[in-house]
């Protein structure tokens, strides 16, 4: 366990046991640094972790205090998935979520949709318009199977922020992160192979495994530190795992950022057992802390990590522009892309490259990170207010997704059916498990600016949960 996690647990225990009372000022960063013999940055990380857990609140120029408001709900429990590879199910529930029509009368609390209404996206819209009006129509032609040179140059520069040093020739532009993940899985695995995944896990990657005839081995995952390395090592010893697929930064759906030491330890395991790592970093740029967290790929020295990402969550999903840095698997991934979609649409690549080169991306990120962090805090407050007592909620450290755990015997499939008549949709927890676990959980999106309409939708969810619980008593 890392130093800052140890320190956070010590301070958290003191708060929980009443050593520090609501409203009390907590020790200064410098004082804790001297008391425990750790760096200032270690103390700051510990306080950020306490803040994410609702146990500490910063006040400008005054330090950290124990919150005087209502106590934050407990974190979700670590899941107990099947300890064996399983065939993946849940396609019907996934289809129900993704085929829902965009309807202004339905509040979508379940879809993985960012806020695309920010004024910081206007330069991107102007770039798209300018390219479409250009006399030689460059956006209507095929481009390189790797993707446009201008965009790959910009992505290579962007990846420096996550600690990765790759050049444009090592990148392949894809049709969203979904194709990056799919091409990576197909490049490494064959039908019948086993892939270890974090649990709960992104349903899109698991459905790709299902479609390709592969099996998933779910690994228990902590809502703060990520995938259990101990359970992963046992699985690697016991089963012929071909790849590890996970989202270590701003995880979907739990929202955690895996500590650096654990990322390095996971890579060491992958090297020892000679398996590939497929890393989904689609939310990494939306971390609430600066600098953004490093990727597992940034520690990779032998090319076994395939880093997948896109602009779908940071800019807009309709652009359908992603990329993969496949390391030693470049030629295989390129072949999988060629037999899948061929070249990626040229016009949005050109527009995004112009947007990045003109310096618009980072101001946009700063605005969205701030908005999503406020949205997280507001959503936790609403859930605390409107959901039944005992509800557990994750503390996302980035992105705009939140994991909610209800009573063990609750059925979120019934909840979603009840909510559709009220103009609200959530994502049921069972689609985030290969075997249909987490039926008592749901994922909620808080990307939209907090409004009375969104609050009313959350209230409807809470009321419906309480009514369904009463019916089953």
C-alpha positions in Angstrom: 0.0 0.0 0.0 1.4 3.5 -0.9 2.4 6.1 1.7 -0.5 8.4 0.9 -3.1 5.7 1.1 -1.6 4.7 4.5 -1.7 8.3 5.7 -5.3 8.8 4.4 -6.5 5.7 6.2 -4.9 6.9 9.5 -6.5 10.3 9.3 -9.8 8.8 8.2 -9.8 6.5 11.2 -9.2 9.5 13.5 -12.1 11.3 11.9 -14.5 8.4 12.0 -13.6 7.8 15.7 -14.3 11.4 16.6 -10.7 12.5 17.3 -11.5 15.3 14.9 -15.1 16.5 15.0 -17.3 18.1 12.2 -16.0 21.6 11.6 -12.6 21.0 13.1 -9.5 22.1 11.2 -7.2 19.2 10.3 -3.4 19.3 10.6 -1.6 21.4 8.0 0.1 19.8 5.1 3.5 20.9 6.5 2.8 19.6 10.0 1.8 16.2 8.7 4.8 16.1 6.5 7.1 16.6 9.5 5.1 14.3 11.8 5.2 11.3 9.4 8.4 12.0 7.6 6.8 12.1 4.2 6.9 14.6 1.3 4.4 17.5 1.0 3.0 15.9 -2.2 2.3 12.7 -0.3 0.3 14.6 2.3 -1.6 16.5 -0.5 -2.4 13.2 -2.2 -3.7 11.8 1.1 -5.9 14.8 1.6 -7.3 14.5 -1.9 -8.2 10.9 -1.2 -10.0 12.0 2.0 -11.7 14.7 0.1 -12.9 12.1 -2.5 -14.2 10.0 0.4 -16.1 13.0 1.9 -14.0 13.0 5.0 -12.1 16.3 4.4 -13.0 19.6 2.8 -10.6 22.3 1.7 -11.1 26.0 2.4 -9.1 28.5 0.4 -6.0 29.8 2.4 -7.3 28.0 5.5 -6.4 24.3 5.0 -8.5 21.2 5.4 -11.5 20.8 7.7 -13.8 17.9 8.7 -17.1 18.6 6.8 -19.9 19.9 8.9 -22.6 18.7 6.5 -24.2 15.3 6.4 -21.9 12.4 6.2 -21.1 11.1 2.7 -22.5 7.6 1.9 -20.2 4.6 2.2 -18.2 3.4 -0.8 -19.4 0.4 -2.8 -18.1 -3.0 -1.6 -15.5 -4.9 -3.5 -17.3 -7.4 -5.7 -17.0 -11.1 -5.5 -17.1 -12.3 -9.2 -16.8 -15.9 -10.2 -13.3 -17.3 -9.7 -13.3 -18.9 -13.2 -13.5 -17.9 -16.8 -17.1 -17.4 -18.0 -19.0 -17.0 -21.2 -20.3 -13.4 -21.4 -24.0 -12.7 -21.3 -26.1 -9.5 -20.9 -26.2 -8.5 -24.6 -30.0 -7.9 -24.3 -29.5 -5.4 -21.5 -26.7 -3.6 -23.3 -28.8 -3.4 -26.5 -31.7 -1.9 -24.4 -29.3 0.9 -23.2 -27.6 1.7 -26.5 -30.7 1.6 -28.8 -32.6 4.2 -26.7 -33.5 7.1 -28.9 -32.2 10.6 -28.1 -35.4 12.1 -26.7 -35.4 15.6 -25.1 -38.2 14.3 -22.8 -36.0 11.5 -21.4 -33.2 12.4 -18.9 -30.4 10.0 -19.7 -28.6 9.2 -16.5 -27.2 6.0 -17.9 -25.5 6.8 -21.2 -21.7 7.5 -21.4 -22.3 10.9 -22.9 -20.2 14.0 -22.1 -21.6 17.5 -22.1 -21.2 18.8 -25.7 -22.8 22.2 -25.1 -19.7 23.9 -23.8 -18.7 27.1 -25.7 -15.1 25.8 -25.7 -16.1 23.5 -28.5 -17.0 26.3 -30.9 -13.5 26.4 -32.5 -13.9 22.7 -33.3 -17.3 23.4 -35.0 -15.7 26.2 -37.0 -12.9 23.9 -38.1 -15.4 21.3 -39.3 -17.3 24.0 -41.3 -14.1 25.4 -42.8 -12.9 22.0 -44.0 -16.3 21.2 -45.5 -16.2 24.4 -47.5 -12.6 24.1 -48.8 -12.5 24.1 -52.6 -10.4 21.0 -53.0 -12.6 19.0 -50.6 -9.8 17.3 -48.6 -12.2 15.8 -46.1 -13.9 13.7 -48.7 -10.8 11.6 -49.7 -9.3 8.5 -48.2 -6.3 9.1 -46.0 -3.5 6.8 -44.7 -4.7 3.6 -43.0 -2.7 4.8 -40.0 -4.7 8.1 -39.9 -3.9 11.6 -40.9 -0.3 12.7 -40.2 -1.4 16.0 -38.6 -3.6 14.3 -36.1 -1.1 11.6 -35.2 1.5 14.3 -34.6 -0.8 16.1 -32.2 -1.8 12.9 -30.4 1.9 12.0 -29.9 2.4 15.4 -28.2 -0.7 15.0 -26.2 0.4 11.6 -24.8 3.5 13.2 -23.2 1.1 14.5 -20.5 0.5 10.9 -19.5 4.2 10.0 -19.4 4.2 8.3 -22.8 6.9 8.9 -25.4 5.7 7.6 -28.7 6.0 9.0 -32.2 3.3 9.4 -34.8 4.5 6.3 -36.7 3.6 4.2 -33.6 0.0 5.3 -33.6 -3.1 4.1 -35.4 -6.2 6.3 -35.6 -9.4 4.4 -35.1 -13.2 4.9 -35.3 -13.5 5.7 -31.6 -12.0 3.9 -28.7 -14.3 1.0 -29.2 -12.5 0.1 -32.4 -9.2 0.6 -30.7 -10.2 -2.0 -28.1 -11.7 -4.4 -30.6 -8.7 -4.3 -32.9 -6.4 -4.8 -29.9 -8.3 -7.8 -28.6 -8.5 -9.4 -32.1 -4.7 -8.8 -32.6 -3.8 -10.8 -29.5 -6.6 -13.3 -28.8 -8.3 -16.2 -30.6 -11.7 -17.7 -30.0 -11.7 -19.6 -26.7 -8.9 -17.5 -25.2 -9.3 -16.0 -21.7 -9.0 -12.3 -20.9 -8.8 -11.0 -17.4 -10.9 -7.9 -16.8 -11.6 -5.6 -13.9 -15.0 -6.1 -12.2 -17.2 -4.2 -12.7 -15.9 -3.5 -16.2 -16.8 -1.5 -19.3 -19.5 -3.5 -21.1 -18.4 -2.6 -24.6 -15.1 -4.4 -24.2 -16.8 -7.4 -22.7 -19.3 -7.6 -25.5 -16.4 -7.6 -28.0 -15.0 -10.6 -26.2 -18.5 -12.3 -26.4 -18.7 -11.6 -30.1 -15.3 -13.1 -30.7 -16.0 -16.2 -28.8 -13.6 -15.5 -25.9 -14.1 -15.9 -22.1 -13.8 -13.2 -19.4 -12.2 -13.8 -16.0 -13.4 -11.1 -13.7 -11.0 -9.8 -11.1 -12.3 -8.2 -7.8 -11.7 -4.4 -8.0 -11.5 -1.9 -5.2 -13.4 1.4 -5.6 -10.3 3.4 -4.6 -7.2 1.5 -5.7 -8.5 -0.6 -8.6 -8.0 -4.2 -9.7 -6.8 -6.6 -7.0 -3.2 -7.5 -7.8 -3.3 -10.4 -5.4 -6.4 -11.9 -7.1 -4.9 -11.2 -10.5 -1.7 -13.0 -9.6 -3.7 -16.1 -8.4 -5.6 -16.0 -11.7 -2.5 -15.8 -13.8 -1.0 -18.8 -11.9 -4.2 -20.9 -12.4 -5.4 -20.0 -15.9 -3.8 -19.5 -19.4 -4.8 -15.8 -19.5 -3.9 -14.2 -22.9 -4.4 -10.5 -22.0 -5.4 -8.2 -19.2 -8.0 -5.5 -20.1 -8.7 -2.7 -17.7 -9.4 1.1 -17.3 -6.9 2.3 -14.6 -7.5 6.0 -14.9 -10.9 7.6 -14.1 -12.3 4.1 -14.3 -15.7 3.4 -15.9 -17.8 2.8 -13.9 -16.2 3.2 -10.5 -14.2 6.4 -11.2 -11.0 5.5 -9.3 -7.4 6.3 -10.4 -5.1 3.3 -9.8 -2.0 4.4 -7.8 1.2 4.5 -9.7 2.9 1.9 -7.6 0.0 -0.5 -8.4 0.3 0.2 -12.1 4.0 -0.7 -12.0 3.2 -3.8 -10.1 0.5 -4.9 -12.6 3.0 -4.4 -15.4 5.5 -6.5 -13.6 3.0 -9.3 -13.3 2.2 -9.1 -17.0 5.9 -9.4 -17.8 6.4 -12.3 -15.4 3.5 -14.3 -17.0 4.1 -12.9 -20.5 0.6 -11.5 -21.2 -0.4 -8.4 -23.0 -2.1 -5.4 -21.3 -5.0 -3.6 -23.1 -5.3 -0.3 -21.4 -8.4 1.9 -21.9 -7.5 5.5 -21.1 -10.5 7.2 -22.7 -11.3 9.2 -19.5 -7.6 9.8 -18.4 -7.6 13.5 -19.6 -10.6 14.2 -17.4 -8.8 13.6 -14.1 -9.7 16.2 -11.5 -6.1 16.5 -10.3 -3.2 18.0 -12.2 -1.0 16.7 -13.7 -3.2 14.0 -15.1 -2.3 10.5 -14.0 0.3 8.4 -15.8 -0.8 5.5 -17.9 0.5 1.9 -17.5 1.8 2.3 -21.0 4.2 5.0 -19.8 6.1 2.4 -17.7 6.1 -0.1 -20.6 9.6 -1.1 -21.8 8.9 -4.1 -24.0 5.9 -3.0 -26.0 3.3 -5.4 -24.3 0.9 -2.6 -23.4 -1.7 -1.5 -26.0 -3.0 1.9 -25.1 -6.5 2.8 -26.4 -8.2 6.1 -26.2 -10.3 8.6 -28.1 -11.9 12.1 -28.1 -15.4 10.7 -27.5 -15.4 11.6 -23.8 -13.3 14.7 -23.9 -14.8 16.4 -27.0 -17.8 14.6 -28.5 -18.7 10.9 -29.3 -20.2 11.8 -32.7 -16.7 12.6 -34.0 -15.9 8.8 -33.8 -12.1 9.5 -33.6 -9.9 7.3 -31.3 -6.5 5.9 -31.4 -4.3 3.0 -30.3 -0.6 2.8 -29.4 -0.1 -0.9 -29.9 3.6 -1.3 -29.1 4.9 -4.6 -30.4 1.5 -5.5 -31.9 1.4 -2.7 -34.4 1.3 -4.8 -37.5 -1.4 -7.1 -36.2 -3.6 -4.2 -35.0 -3.2 -2.5 -38.4 -4.3 -5.6 -40.1 -7.4 -5.9 -37.8 -8.3 -2.3 -38.6 -7.9 -2.9 -42.3 -10.2 -5.9 -42.3 -12.6 -4.0 -40.0 -13.3 -0.4 -41.0 -10.3 0.4 -43.2 -9.4 4.1 -43.1 -11.1 6.4 -40.5 -13.2 9.3 -41.6 -10.9 12.1 -42.7 -12.8 15.3 -42.0 -13.1 15.0 -38.2 -9.5 14.0 -38.0 -8.4 17.2 -39.8 -10.7 19.3 -37.6 -9.5 17.8 -34.3 -5.9 18.2 -35.4 -6.5 21.9 -36.1 -8.3 22.3 -32.7 -5.4 20.7 -30.9 -2.7 22.6 -32.8 -4.4 26.0 -32.2 -4.3 25.3 -28.4 -8.0 25.0 -27.8 -7.9 21.5 -26.2 -6.4 22.2 -22.8 -8.7 25.2 -22.0 -11.6 23.0 -22.9 -10.4 20.2 -20.6 -9.9 22.6 -17.7 -13.5 23.8 -18.1 -14.9 20.3 -18.3 -12.9 18.9 -15.4 -14.2 21.7 -13.2 -17.8 21.2 -14.3 -17.7 17.4 -13.9 -16.1 17.6 -10.4 -18.9 20.0 -9.3 -21.4 17.6 -10.9 -20.0 14.7 -9.0 -20.3 16.5 -5.7 -23.9 17.6 -6.5 -24.9 14.1 -7.6 -23.6 12.6 -4.3 -25.5 15.2 -2.4 -28.7 14.4 -4.3 -28.2 10.7 -3.9 -27.7 11.2 -0.2 -30.9 13.2 0.0 -33.2 11.2 -2.2 -32.0 7.5 -2.1 -32.7 5.1 0.7 -30.4 5.0 3.7 -27.6 2.5 3.3 -27.0 3.4 -0.4 -23.3 3.1 -1.3 -21.7 5.5 -3.8 -18.3 5.7 -5.5 -16.1 8.8 -5.4 -14.9 9.3 -8.9 -11.5 11.0 -9.3 -12.2 12.0 -12.8 -14.7 11.6 -15.7 -18.5 11.8 -15.3 -19.6 8.3 -14.2 -20.7 7.2 -10.8 -21.4 3.7 -9.4 -24.3 3.2 -7.0 -24.8 0.1 -4.9 -28.3 -0.6 -3.4 -29.5 -3.4 -1.1 -28.2 -6.9 -2.0 -31.7 -8.1 -3.1 -32.6 -5.1 -5.1 -33.3 -5.5 -8.9 -32.2 -2.5 -11.1 -33.8 -4.1 -14.2 -37.2 -3.6 -12.6 -36.1 -0.1 -11.6 -35.2 0.8 -15.2 -38.6 -0.5 -16.5 -40.4 1.6 -13.8 -38.4 4.7 -14.7 -38.9 4.7 -18.5 -42.5 5.7 -18.0 -41.3 8.7 -16.0 -38.8 9.9 -18.6 -35.6 8.7 -16.9 -33.1 6.0 -17.8 -30.2 4.6 -15.8 -27.6 1.9 -16.7 -28.2 -1.3 -14.9 -25.3 -2.8 -13.0 -25.5 -6.3 -14.5 -24.2 -5.2 -17.9 -20.9 -4.4 -16.2 -20.3 -8.0 -15.4 -19.6 -10.9 -17.7 -21.9 -13.2 -15.6 -24.6 -10.7 -14.8 -23.5 -9.8 -11.2 -24.2 -6.3 -9.8 -27.9 -6.6 -10.4 -28.4 -4.4 -7.3 -26.1 -1.6 -8.7 -26.4 1.1 -11.3 -24.2 3.6 -13.1 -25.2 7.2 -13.2 -24.0 10.0 -15.5 -23.4 13.5 -14.0 -21.9 15.3 -17.1 -24.9 17.7 -17.6 -24.9 21.0 -15.7 -26.9 20.6 -12.5 -30.4 21.8 -13.1 -33.8 21.4 -11.4 -34.7 19.0 -14.2 -31.7 16.7 -13.5 -32.4 17.0 -9.7 -36.0 16.0 -10.3 -34.8 13.0 -12.4 -32.5 11.8 -9.5 -35.4 12.3 -7.1 -37.6 10.1 -9.3 -35.0 7.4 -9.2 -34.8 7.6 -5.4 -38.6 7.5 -5.1 -38.9 4.5 -7.4 -36.2 2.6 -5.5 -38.0 3.2 -2.2 -41.4 2.1 -3.8 -39.8 -1.1 -5.2 -38.2 -1.9 -1.9 -41.6 -1.5 -0.2 -43.2 -3.9 -2.7 -40.6 -6.6 -2.0 -40.7 -6.3 1.9 
